[in-house]
């Protein structure tokens, strides 16, 4: 009896030791978040192992963020010469129209990782509120009108004409809403999921309830609001109509055309027409200019709304944009709960294809929900989120599965210091500094000389020269700068 008892005891000990080993291996595979604060928003993802005192970031997400920042620089600085990559004047989806949804998707993934564990909800909410305020501050400073970088060497803004909305403001709203949902619903789902196919959706049902509520509010307002006739004063000093009052006839409901949609109506009522964007993409439409799809002077017979402001990051469209972040959060939850690469990729790819299919179906003429970034329609949300899912899946396969990380190092460095590149590069603050030093004439700057003599004249084409300049003198330049910053642990913390 004593021998059998000893054998049983050893057997139990071996089983316990085996369980401990399995638990350690399981924890190694799960991304454990250490909040970095080094990206464009919530930074996020580090792997923490019980045996190694080191941090390992989710490289594919950093690279995706860096790719999105690079795309922003590309479409902003080369889009004027290559309208096929610039924002679509109204309906449609060009390369530039994927940038904003990609950012929101990345923010969602980051939120899921950053708030994997919430020990103190009050402290977590305080942190979210503080970051939201910083995003709003930088958004107003960079896109509110105070900075005229990089071409105009002046600063200051008339507060009666300050633009209230922008890229960082939209990110701030989505981040605030989704992060609070993530924090306050932590106790409503299990840490480990059941084996059901849709268990991950059931476990985070509160997120989908919020997403459905956002969609209902958006669609009800978009199609149910009667847009009355409206007037505005032309503020473009180069226009022959400067200072004159223009009227736009509407009196319709559920229209998605430029002058009479509910998105613009809500912004005019909430923000005020003077606080909206004064150079909307619709000015490149055929109805407004003969140079379409390029920018050009407005036609003499152009409809009155061509002279009007329109806010592409407005109130109602930003409410719809929250859906992109909620979808991103779902992909972050997949990282936390699916241990195998194949399981994650299978779920991501199938979800991405489903979103693309739904978006294309909604975009069909029979459904009447066109693909439109300016309005942030539901079809646009589905297609861009599906595209983000597939791009992220591809990067995850190449970087985290096949370990081809070295191929994307410049993009990873940009992604780890994205706020620095956004402010100094995408918003042109560094370029404005160099443009402040010129020879005899404000146009004779070092940047313009490099662009014209090193790129445009070499390629004997302005379009190709500008494209090469943006790729090598801007994107690659910032990749090297952020690489040096990474070497010396220098980050722009938000």
SULGIGI-V727289 format. One record per backbone hydrogen bond with DSSP energy under -0.5 kcal/mol. NH is the residue of the N-H (numbers start at 1). CO is the residue of the C=O. E is the energy in kcal/mol with one decimal. If there is no record, write none. Layout:
BEGIN
nh = {NH | NH}
co = {CO | CO}
e = {E | E}
END
This chain:
BEGIN
nh = {5 | 6 | 7 | 8 | 9 | 10 | 11 | 12 | 13 | 14 | 15 | 16 | 17 | 18 | 19 | 20 | 21 | 22 | 23 | 24 | 25 | 26 | 27 | 28 | 29 | 30 | 32 | 34 | 37 | 39 | 46 | 47 | 48 | 49 | 49 | 54 | 56 | 58 | 59 | 61 | 62 | 63 | 64 | 65 | 66 | 67 | 68 | 69 | 70 | 71 | 72 | 73 | 74 | 75 | 76 | 77 | 78 | 79 | 81 | 82 | 85 | 86 | 90 | 92 | 95 | 96 | 97 | 98 | 99 | 100 | 102 | 103 | 104 | 105 | 106 | 107 | 108 | 109 | 110 | 111 | 112 | 113 | 114 | 115 | 116 | 119 | 124 | 125 | 126 | 127 | 128 | 129 | 130 | 131 | 132 | 133 | 134 | 135 | 136 | 137 | 138 | 139 | 140 | 141 | 142 | 143 | 144 | 146 | 147 | 148 | 152 | 153 | 154 | 156 | 159 | 161 | 162 | 163 | 164 | 164 | 165 | 170 | 171 | 172 | 173 | 174 | 175 | 176 | 177 | 178 | 179 | 180 | 181 | 182 | 183 | 184 | 185 | 186 | 188 | 189 | 199 | 202 | 203 | 204 | 205 | 207 | 208 | 209 | 210 | 211 | 212 | 213 | 214 | 215 | 216 | 217 | 218 | 219 | 220 | 221 | 222 | 223 | 224 | 225 | 227 | 227 | 228 | 230 | 232 | 234 | 234 | 237 | 239 | 242 | 243 | 244 | 246 | 248 | 251 | 252 | 254 | 265 | 266 | 267 | 268 | 269 | 270 | 271 | 272 | 275 | 276 | 283 | 284 | 285 | 288 | 289 | 290 | 292 | 294 | 299 | 302 | 303 | 306 | 307 | 308 | 310 | 312 | 314 | 318 | 319 | 320 | 321 | 322 | 322 | 323 | 324 | 325 | 326 | 327 | 328 | 329 | 330 | 331 | 332 | 333 | 334 | 335 | 336 | 337 | 338 | 339 | 344 | 345 | 346 | 347 | 348 | 349 | 350 | 351 | 352 | 353 | 354 | 355 | 356 | 357 | 358 | 359 | 360 | 361 | 362 | 363 | 364 | 364 | 367 | 368 | 369 | 369 | 372 | 373 | 373 | 376 | 377 | 381 | 382 | 383 | 384 | 385 | 386 | 387 | 388 | 389 | 390 | 391 | 392 | 393 | 394 | 395 | 396 | 397 | 398 | 399 | 400 | 401 | 402 | 404 | 407 | 408 | 408 | 409 | 412 | 413 | 414 | 415 | 416 | 417 | 417 | 418 | 421 | 422 | 423 | 424 | 425 | 426 | 427 | 428 | 429 | 430 | 431 | 432 | 433 | 434 | 435 | 436 | 436 | 437 | 438 | 439 | 440 | 441 | 444 | 445 | 446 | 449 | 450 | 451 | 452 | 453 | 454 | 454 | 455 | 455 | 456 | 457 | 459 | 460 | 461 | 465 | 466 | 467 | 468 | 469 | 470 | 471 | 472 | 473 | 473 | 474 | 474 | 475 | 476 | 478 | 479 | 480 | 481 | 482 | 483 | 484 | 485 | 486 | 487 | 488 | 489 | 490 | 491 | 493 | 494}
co = {1 | 2 | 3 | 4 | 5 | 6 | 7 | 8 | 9 | 10 | 11 | 12 | 13 | 14 | 15 | 16 | 17 | 18 | 19 | 20 | 21 | 22 | 23 | 24 | 25 | 26 | 46 | 44 | 43 | 41 | 32 | 56 | 46 | 47 | 52 | 52 | 47 | 45 | 57 | 58 | 58 | 59 | 60 | 61 | 62 | 63 | 64 | 65 | 66 | 67 | 68 | 69 | 70 | 71 | 72 | 73 | 74 | 75 | 78 | 78 | 82 | 82 | 91 | 371 | 84 | 85 | 94 | 95 | 96 | 96 | 98 | 99 | 100 | 101 | 102 | 103 | 104 | 105 | 106 | 107 | 108 | 109 | 110 | 111 | 113 | 117 | 120 | 121 | 122 | 123 | 124 | 125 | 126 | 127 | 128 | 129 | 130 | 131 | 132 | 133 | 134 | 135 | 136 | 137 | 138 | 139 | 140 | 140 | 141 | 154 | 148 | 151 | 152 | 146 | 157 | 158 | 159 | 144 | 162 | 275 | 275 | 166 | 167 | 168 | 169 | 170 | 171 | 172 | 173 | 174 | 175 | 176 | 177 | 178 | 179 | 180 | 181 | 183 | 185 | 186 | 196 | 198 | 199 | 200 | 202 | 204 | 204 | 205 | 206 | 207 | 208 | 209 | 210 | 211 | 212 | 213 | 214 | 215 | 216 | 217 | 218 | 219 | 220 | 221 | 225 | 252 | 226 | 248 | 246 | 232 | 244 | 235 | 236 | 239 | 234 | 241 | 232 | 230 | 227 | 227 | 225 | 261 | 262 | 263 | 264 | 265 | 266 | 267 | 267 | 272 | 273 | 280 | 281 | 282 | 285 | 285 | 297 | 289 | 291 | 288 | 299 | 287 | 303 | 304 | 305 | 277 | 310 | 311 | 314 | 315 | 316 | 317 | 318 | 319 | 320 | 321 | 321 | 322 | 323 | 324 | 325 | 326 | 327 | 328 | 329 | 330 | 331 | 332 | 333 | 334 | 337 | 340 | 341 | 342 | 343 | 344 | 345 | 346 | 347 | 348 | 349 | 350 | 351 | 352 | 353 | 354 | 355 | 356 | 357 | 358 | 359 | 360 | 361 | 364 | 364 | 362 | 364 | 370 | 90 | 92 | 372 | 372 | 377 | 378 | 379 | 380 | 381 | 382 | 383 | 384 | 385 | 386 | 387 | 388 | 389 | 390 | 391 | 392 | 393 | 394 | 395 | 396 | 396 | 397 | 398 | 404 | 404 | 405 | 406 | 408 | 409 | 410 | 411 | 412 | 413 | 414 | 415 | 417 | 418 | 419 | 420 | 421 | 421 | 422 | 425 | 423 | 424 | 424 | 428 | 429 | 430 | 431 | 432 | 433 | 434 | 436 | 444 | 438 | 439 | 441 | 443 | 437 | 445 | 446 | 447 | 448 | 449 | 449 | 450 | 450 | 451 | 451 | 452 | 455 | 456 | 456 | 461 | 462 | 463 | 464 | 465 | 466 | 467 | 468 | 468 | 469 | 469 | 470 | 470 | 471 | 474 | 475 | 476 | 477 | 478 | 479 | 480 | 481 | 482 | 483 | 484 | 486 | 485 | 489 | 491 | 37}
e = {-2.3 | -2.1 | -2.6 | -2.5 | -2.3 | -2.5 | -2.5 | -2.5 | -2.3 | -2.7 | -2.2 | -2.5 | -2.6 | -2.3 | -2.3 | -2.4 | -2.2 | -2.4 | -2.2 | -2.4 | -2.4 | -2.1 | -2.2 | -1.9 | -1.1 | -0.7 | -0.7 | -1.2 | -0.6 | -0.6 | -0.7 | -2.3 | -0.5 | -0.6 | -0.6 | -1.5 | -0.9 | -0.6 | -1.4 | -0.9 | -1.4 | -2.6 | -2.2 | -2.3 | -2.6 | -2.8 | -2.1 | -2.2 | -2.4 | -2.4 | -2.0 | -2.1 | -2.5 | -2.8 | -2.1 | -2.4 | -2.2 | -0.9 | -0.9 | -1.5 | -2.1 | -0.7 | -0.6 | -2.9 | -0.7 | -1.5 | -1.0 | -1.7 | -1.1 | -0.5 | -1.9 | -2.2 | -2.1 | -2.5 | -2.4 | -2.4 | -2.1 | -2.2 | -2.4 | -2.3 | -1.9 | -1.6 | -3.1 | -2.1 | -1.1 | -0.5 | -2.2 | -2.6 | -2.3 | -2.2 | -2.2 | -2.8 | -2.2 | -2.2 | -2.3 | -2.0 | -1.9 | -2.4 | -2.3 | -2.3 | -2.5 | -2.3 | -2.4 | -2.3 | -2.5 | -2.5 | -1.3 | -0.6 | -0.9 | -0.9 | -1.6 | -0.5 | -0.9 | -2.3 | -0.7 | -2.7 | -0.6 | -2.2 | -0.5 | -1.5 | -0.5 | -2.0 | -2.3 | -2.4 | -2.1 | -2.3 | -2.8 | -2.6 | -2.3 | -2.4 | -2.5 | -1.9 | -2.0 | -2.4 | -2.3 | -2.6 | -1.1 | -1.0 | -1.3 | -0.7 | -1.2 | -1.9 | -2.6 | -1.0 | -1.2 | -0.8 | -1.1 | -2.0 | -2.4 | -2.4 | -2.5 | -2.3 | -2.5 | -2.2 | -2.4 | -2.5 | -2.4 | -2.9 | -2.6 | -2.0 | -2.8 | -2.5 | -1.5 | -1.3 | -0.6 | -3.1 | -0.7 | -2.0 | -2.2 | -0.5 | -2.3 | -0.7 | -1.5 | -1.5 | -2.8 | -2.4 | -3.2 | -3.2 | -1.5 | -1.4 | -0.9 | -1.5 | -2.7 | -1.8 | -2.3 | -1.8 | -2.8 | -2.2 | -1.5 | -1.5 | -1.1 | -1.5 | -2.2 | -1.8 | -1.4 | -2.1 | -0.5 | -0.9 | -2.3 | -3.1 | -1.4 | -0.5 | -1.7 | -1.8 | -1.3 | -2.3 | -0.8 | -1.0 | -1.5 | -1.7 | -1.8 | -1.6 | -0.7 | -0.9 | -1.6 | -1.0 | -1.0 | -2.1 | -2.2 | -1.6 | -2.3 | -1.8 | -1.5 | -1.7 | -2.5 | -1.6 | -1.3 | -1.5 | -1.9 | -2.5 | -0.6 | -2.0 | -2.7 | -2.4 | -2.0 | -2.8 | -2.8 | -1.9 | -2.2 | -2.9 | -2.5 | -2.0 | -2.2 | -2.3 | -2.4 | -2.4 | -2.6 | -2.4 | -2.0 | -2.4 | -1.7 | -0.6 | -0.9 | -1.5 | -1.4 | -1.2 | -0.5 | -0.7 | -0.5 | -0.6 | -1.0 | -1.7 | -2.1 | -2.4 | -2.3 | -2.3 | -2.1 | -2.4 | -2.3 | -2.3 | -2.3 | -2.0 | -2.6 | -2.6 | -2.1 | -2.3 | -2.5 | -2.7 | -2.2 | -2.3 | -3.0 | -1.3 | -1.4 | -2.5 | -2.9 | -1.2 | -0.5 | -1.4 | -1.0 | -2.4 | -2.7 | -2.1 | -2.6 | -1.8 | -0.9 | -0.8 | -0.8 | -1.5 | -2.7 | -2.4 | -2.5 | -2.0 | -2.1 | -2.1 | -0.8 | -1.3 | -1.8 | -0.7 | -2.1 | -1.6 | -2.0 | -2.4 | -0.9 | -0.7 | -1.5 | -0.7 | -2.2 | -0.7 | -2.4 | -2.1 | -1.6 | -0.6 | -2.2 | -2.4 | -2.4 | -2.4 | -2.9 | -0.5 | -1.8 | -0.8 | -0.6 | -2.5 | -2.2 | -2.1 | -1.0 | -1.2 | -2.5 | -2.8 | -1.9 | -2.7 | -2.4 | -2.4 | -2.1 | -2.7 | -0.5 | -2.0 | -0.7 | -0.6 | -2.7 | -2.2 | -2.5 | -1.8 | -2.1 | -2.4 | -2.5 | -1.4 | -2.1 | -2.3 | -2.5 | -2.0 | -1.7 | -1.2 | -3.5 | -0.6 | -0.9 | -1.3}
END
